[in-house]
C-alpha cells in the first residue's frame, strides 16, 4: 500500500491493563468503501490519493490494519438513563492515536468492527443506516461550528446485521481528540484503586489540559474545565435545536466534543419538550432538559474526583458541590448571550431576558419552526412565512426592532452577527431519513448531496433552499432509534 503518512503514537495503551482490552477487528466478508472524507483526511495530514478503493475498503473495514496501529477496546462505565452499569467498547475498536503535522493527537476508531470482550450479548456489528447517520450529523455539527467527533469513512461489510429486521452491515471510522468519557472516570472510581484514578487524571490533563498541569489542585481544576467545556457545548446544541437523545455519562466526552450520534435529531417546530428517541419514554433527554442533565452528569464526574480534590471527604463534597452549583449561573449567562447573538443584540439590557422568552413562548404557542424563525428575522425568504404576519409576532418584532436601536448598531453589523450563529440549513430529520432510505436501496446520491449541502450551513447557496423546509405535517411524531 502506498505511503499514507500514518503517524501513530498510542499513549492510551500505556494506561493500566484494566482500562484496555487488546482486540483486533473481526474481518468482514467483502468490504466496500461507500463514503470517504477527503477533506478530513487532508486535515489529518493523511494522503490517500494513490491508494485504490479496494485497499481503502480493506483498511477501513479492519481487514488490513496500518503499520503502527495498536487495536484496543476501551473499558468504561456509565449512568444510562440514570442507572449505573459497567460498560466498554462493545462494537468499537480504537486502532491508534494519529499525530497530525501540527502535532495534534486524534483517536482513529472503528465502529461496528465486531465483538469485543465488552460486547456482552451484542454482535459487535453496526448497520449501514446508523453509521451513515453519524457521518452526516457529525460532519454537519462540525460545519455548524460545534465541537464534535468527526467521520472519516463508511464501509459496507457485505454481511447482514440482524436487528428488528435484516440490515446491511457497515463500519464507520470515527476521529476524535480522544474517547475519554465521564464514564471512564466512573470505571476507575468504581474499582476503588486510587492509583489508577490518579493515573487517569494525570493522563487526561497531559493529553487535553496541559495548562492546569502546574495547578495546586489538579482534580478540582479539571472539574472546573469540564464544566466550562460542557456548558459551552450544550449552549451550542440549544443554539441550533440539536437534541442528543442519549446523554448518558458514557456519552459525555472529557474533551468537550459531541460524541455518539445514536437517536439524535434536530428540532423543527419549537417545543422545549421535544424528544425523538424511541427509548426516552419519560423525556429525560428532551431538548429543554439538556442543561440540567449536563449538570447531573458533571456531578457524577465530581464524585469520581472527590478523593483527589481533598483528603477529607466532607470537605471534598463541600468544595465539589459549590463548584457544581456554579453551573446554573454560568449556563444562564452563556445561554442569554447566545440568544442575544441569534437576535443580533449588542450590549446588555435588563429587558433582554423577557424579550427572548416572549419570542420562544410565541414560537411554542404558534408551532413556529425554530431555525426558520431566525432566518425570517434575517430577512431570508422562508416557505410558509404567513405565520410571521401574526399580530402577536408583529408586536414582538416591533419591540425587538426598538431594542436594536438602543445600541445605535449598524444594521449590517447586526445582520452579520445573526448570520454567524443562525444556520440557514440543518440536517432536517425527514431529509436525513429520505437519504438513509435511499442508501438502503443502494443509492447513495441523496446522502452525498445532503452532506454537500450541510458543508456550508450559514451560506446562502441556491441548492440549499430546498433543504430549509421543515418536515411535511404528516411526518410528525418522528422517532429515532439506537443502532444496537
Helices and strands as residue ranges (DSSP letters): G 12-14, G 17-19, E 20-22, E 32-36, H 38-43, H 53-59, E 72-74, E 77-80, E 83-86, E 92-99, E 105-111, E 126-127, H 128-143, E 150-162, E 166-176, H 182-190, H 194-208, G 210-212, H 218-240, E 242-243, G 249-251, E 265-266, G 287-289, H 290-309, H 313-324, H 327-342, H 352-365, H 370-377, G 385-389, H 391-406, H 411-421, H 429-439, H 445-453, G 454-456, G 462-467, G 473-475
